[in-house]
Amino acid sequence: MKSSPHRWLLEHIPEWERDGLLTAEAARTLRERHLAEQASEEAHSGLAHSRLAQIVTGSLGALLVGLGLIAVIGYNWDDFSRPVRLSFAFLPLLAAQLFSLRIVLRGQTVATWVRECAGLLQALATGACLAIVSQMYNLGGEWPDLLFWWMLLSLPLVWVLPSKAVAVFYLTAVTVWSVSRMDDVGPWYNSPVMYPVLLLGLLPLWPGWPPRHVPSVFMRWLLTMSAIVGLCGAATFASNTWGPALAGESQTDLWLWTLIAAVLVLFPLSPSGMAESLGRKPQVVLGSLWLLGYGLAGTFSESNEFLLEGVLEDFTGPWTWGLLAVMAAFMMIAAFRQRWAVLAIAAIGLLPVIAYPLAAMLNWVSTVYLFGLGVMFILLEFTGRRGSPRLGAALLCALIIARMADSQFSLLTKGLVFMVAGVAFLVFNLAMTRQGRGHALKTP
């Protein structure tokens, strides 16, 4: 077995049998049970990998067929009359729809990879139809307009078939469309401000939502990265359009992005979601990395004026107040569910507000707060709660490096401090590794 408790048990069965704690029959039963469980787990793992390979291969095949058909039609385009061109626009779409209808009528008996192929083919046929009709009748517009209607018409396929490949396409298209509209000056309904509304189309896939389909790890990371790009684009557009005098300057955008990171870190999760590993919570991982980086930047005295100026200007914009309201609501939920670690990390985004009356003291406020945060991560582990001692130690080391880089000490002093901190970090890591092994051996 790969897990430590099972390996520990199998290693100690012979010893217990020799000491008379287990009979020969009981020992044989234990071995057979664990070997059967191992075979079952390996079979399930192999089946999952096989299904994933089928889905990926089928999706790629459908993509190549669709692209090949478009290329062949494009090559002979000038030789076709208008009725023939229209048939090339609608006949592939009609065929894809009939294929999808057959799959829907057959229900769950259809293989997953067949559903994915049907969804991707129909999405490609939809895009090709829109492009051909737009070109034939000179409808005008820009490529983001085509992309917008393409992704909206493809969205029902995510839930009717359902198709994860189309969900990936929709999510990617929404993100690209939002970024393409970030610098345009236009109405709000044709701007990145629409990104949160468009994202509602995939609401059941959001982490923490009571889902009809449990999202895969890949989909969670894709959702998170899309949310980061899309929401930051929406915040930048809102700041540029309705914001303060420094609209478009990096200091105003920086604090807005930091508030978005705090909202992502605090995003409410169900009890089962809270118990999952960090690898399955990308919004916590990526949001925390940004916030910790922002906090470390705040420890440098040269950045005080830059960060505080952006905060002051942002307070005059409506987008800032909306983010702060959502952040406050999520903070109350996190406190109710005792998610103290994410609460402490999200609060980094409020450090410039807390330190604003002291202005020139932001670097010290940030330093003291991050030091306390690192110590808290370590102590939580030793008080029986869920902590992250290695993250705490890494944060303290990063803080030492930042403080030394911002100080006027000699190179000799800085070098000695770095060496002592490095040795302490290695010793701490070794101690935590031994402690982890000790817990594994004590667990039957």
N, C-alpha and C positions, 0 to 999 in steps of 0.2 A: 504494500500500500504506500501511497505517496505521502499521506498525511502523517504527522509525527505521532499522534495518539495510537493509530492503528499499528504503525511500525513498532512502537514501544510494546504494545500488547503482544504481537507475534513473537518479538524477541524474548519476552519473559514467560511465555507459555511453557517452554521446556524446564525452566527453573522452578516454576510452580508445580509442575508435574513431578520433578525430583523430590521436592519438599513435601509432597503429599497433599498440597492444597487443591490440586485438580486430579481427577481420575483420568486414566488413559482415554476413556470414551469421551469425557467432557473436553479434554484437550483436542481430540480429533474433531469433535463437533465445532469447536471454536475456529479451528483452522479452516475447515470446510466452509463455514459460514462466511468468513472474511474473504476467502478466495472466490466464493460465488459473488459477493458484493463487488469485489474488484473487477471480475469479468463483466458484471452487469454495467458498471460505470464505464469501462473501456468500450463496451458495445454501444452504449448511449452516446459516448463521445465520438466514436467513429461514424455513427449514423448522423449526428449533427454536422460533422465536417462534410459528409457526403452530400447532405441536403444543401449546405452552403455552397459547395462546389457546383451543384446543379443549378442553383439560382444564379450564381455569378456567370457561369458558362452560358446559360440560356439568355440572360440579359445582354451579354456581349454579342451573342449570335443575333438577337433581335435588333440590336443597335447597328451591327454591320449590315444586315439586310436592308434596314431602313435607309442608312446612309448611302449604300450602293444604289438603291432604287432612285434616290434623289439625284445622285451623280449622273446616272444614265439618262434620266429625264432632262437634266440640265444640259448635258452634252448635245442632245438633239432638239433643244428647245426651239431654236429659230426655224426648224423645218415643220413645226406643228401649227395647225390652224387653231383659232380660238376655241372652238368646241372641243377639240382634242386636248387642248391645254386644261380646260375646265374638267374634262374627264379624268385627267391625271391628278387634278386637285381633289376631286370628291370620291372617285372609285376606290383608291387605297383606303381612304377614311371609312367608307361604307363597309369595305371588306373587313377592316380591323374591328369595326363596331359589331358586325355579325359574329366575328370570332369571339369577341368579348361577351356578347349575349349568350352564346352557346356555353361558355365557361360558367357564367353566372347561373344559368338554368341547371347545369350539372351539379352545382353546389360544391360540397367539400370533397367530392370524389376526384376532382382535378388536382394534379400534382402542382406543388407550389411554383416550380420553375416555369410551368406552362402559364400560370397566372401572370408571372412577372414578364414573360415574353409578350403576352397579349397587351398588358398595360403599357409597356414601353413602345410597342409597335403603334398602338393607337395614339399615344402622346406624340410620336414622331409624325404620324400621318396628320394629326391636328396642326402641328407647326408647319408642315409642308403645305397644307391646304391654305392656311392663313397667308403664308408668304407668296404663293402662286396667285391667289385672288388679289392681294394687295399690289403685286407687280403688274398684273394684267390691267387693272382698272386705275392704276396710278393713285392710290388712295392717300399717298403721302404719309407723313409721320416719320418717326425715328425708330431705330431698332428696339429701344426700351418699350415703346408702345406695343410693338409686336410681341415682345417677351411677356408683357403684362397680360395680354389676352390669352396668350398661349398657356401660361401657367394656370390662369383661372379656369380655362376650359379643360385642363388636364386634371385639376384637383379632384373632381368626383371619382376618378379612377382609383384614387388612393383608398377609398372606402367601399366602393361598389365591388371591385374585384376580389379582395383588396391587393394593392401592389406597393411593395416597399421601394421598388426601383423608381416608380413615379413619385413617391414621397421624397426620395432623395433629389430628383429633378426639381420638384416644386420648391423644396427648401433652398436649393442652390439658386434657382431662378429668382426667388423672392429676395435673396441676399444681393445678388448681382443687380437686380432692378433698383433696389434701395440705394446702393452705392452709386449707381449711374445718375440718380436724381439728387444726389447730395448737394451739388454745387449749383443746381438750377434754381432760378427764382420763378416760382409758379404757385398755383393754388395748392392748398394743403392736401387735397385728395389726389394729387399727382406728385407727391413728394415722399421722402422716407418716413414722414410722420405716419404714413399708412402701414408701415412695417408691422407694428404690433397687431393691427387688425388683420392683416394678411396671414400672420402667424397663427391666428385663431383657427385657420383651416386645418392645422395639425394639432389641435388642442389635446386630443386623447393620447398623443405621443409624448407630451411634456412629462419630465420627471416629477413625481409627486402627485400628478393628477390620477384620479381613479380610472385607470385605463381599460379600454376594451381589448387592446393589444399591448402586451408588455414590450416596451421599446428595447432594442438590443443595445449593447454597449456602443457600437459604432453609431447608431442613430442618436444616442444621448450626446456623444461628443460632437456630432454634426449639428444637432440642435443648439448646443451651447455655443459653438463657434459662430453659427449663423446669428444667434441672438446677440452676441457681442458685437459683431460687425454691423448688423441691422440697427440695433438700438443706439450704438454710438453714432452711426450715420444720421439717425433721426434726431438725436440730441444736437449734433453739429448743425443740421439744417435749421432746427428750431431756434438755436442760438443766433445763427446768422440772419434769420428772417425777422424774429420777434425779440431778439435779445438786446443786450446792453451795448454801450459805446465801444467796448472791446470785442464785439462780435467778430468771429473769424480768427482771433488771436489764440495762440496755443494755450495760454494760461486759463482761458475760460473753458475751452474744450477739455482740458486735462481734468479739471475737477468734476465736470459732468460725467466723463468716462469713469472716474473713480466712484461716483455715486451709483452708476450702473453696475460696476463690479460688486459693490456692497449689496445691491438688490439681488444680484445673481447668487451671491454667497448665502443670503438669507432666504432664498426661495423656499417656501414651505414644503416639507416632505412628510410623507406618511411614516408611521412607526417602522414599517418594514424598510422603507427607503433610508431612514436614518441609520438603520443597523447595517446597511450595505457598506462595502469597502469604498475607499476614496476613488479607486479606479472606475467605479460605476457612478460617481458623482462629479462629472467634469466641471459643472458650474461652481462647485466649491473649490476645486483645484485651481482652475484658471482665474477665478475671481480673487482667491486668496493670494496667488502669485502677484497679481497686479497691485492689490492693496498693500502687501508687504513691501513691494518695490516702491510704491508711492510713499509709504511711511519712512523707508530708508532715505529716500530723496529729501524728505522733510527734515532729516537730522543734520543736513548741511546748512550752514549759516548763509551761504550765498543764495540758496533757493528760497529763503524766507519771503522776500519781497515779491518774487515771481508767483509763488503759490498763493499768498494772501491776496494779491491783486486780483487774481482770477476768481477767488471766492467772493470777494466784495462785489465784483461786477456781475457774477452769476446770480446773486440774490435778487436782481431786478428782472430776471427772466422767468416766465411761467413754467418752462420745462423743469427748472430747478426745483420749484415748489412741488411740482407733481412727483418728481423722483424722491424728494424728502418725505412726502406723505406716504408713498408706497414703502419706503424704507422704514418709516416709523411703524407702520402696520405690520410689516414682516418682523421687525424687532420684537414687538409684543408677542407675536406667535412663537418666535424662537425662544423667548424668555419663558413662555408658558410650557414649552416642551423641553426646557432646560438644555438648550443647545448653546452652552456658555462659550465654547470655543469659537463658533462662527459669529456669535455676538461680539466677542472681543476683537476679532479680525475685522468685521464690518465697521466697527467704531473708528477704525483708522481713518476712514473717509471724513469723519467729523472733527479730526484733530485741528485742522486750520480754523474751524469755527470756534472751537474751545480756546485756542491760543490767540485768537484775533485781538482781544483786548490787550494782550501782552506784546503783540506785533513781533518784536525782535526776538522773542523767546520761543518761537515755533520749533527751532532745532532742538532745544532742551526738552520741550514738552514731548516731541516725537521720540527723543532718545529715552526718556524715562518710561514712556508708555510701552515702547517696543521691548525694553529691558524687562518690564513687569510681565509683558505678554510671553516672552521666552521662558521666564521663570515659571509662569502659570502652566504652560504646556508640559513642563517637566514635573511639577508637583502634582498635577492632576493624575498622572500615571501612578504615583506612589500613594495616592489617597483612595484608590479603588475606583476612580472614575476614568472615563475614556479620554486619555490625553494623547499627546504626540511628543514624547521626550526628545526624539532625534530632530524633529522640526524646531523645537524650542532651543536645543543646543546649536543648531545651524543658524537660527535667528540671532542668538547671542554672539556667535562668531562673526556673522555679517555686520552686526552692530559694532563690534570691536574694530573690524577693518574700516568701517565708515568713519568712526571716531578718530582713528589713527590717521587716516587720510586727510581729515579735516583739521588736524592739530598741527602745532608748531614744534612738536618733538623732533629730536634728531633721528637720523636714519638708524642709528644704533639702538636707540630706545624703541623705535617702532619694530625693528627686527626682533628684539628680545620679546616684546609683547606678542608678536605674531607666533613666535616659537612656543611660548608658554601656552597660548590659546590653542595652538594646533595639537600639542601634546595632550592637553586637557580634553580636547574634543575626541582624540583617538582613544584615550583611556575610557571616556564616558561611553563611546560607541562599543568598545569591547565589553564593558560591564553590562550594557543593555543586551548585548548578544548572549552573554552567559546567563543572564536572568531569563531571557526568552527560552533558552534551552532547558533551564531548570523547571520552568512552568510546563514545558512540553513533556518532560519526563515524569512530572508529578500527576499529569492528567491521564487517567486510565482510558 
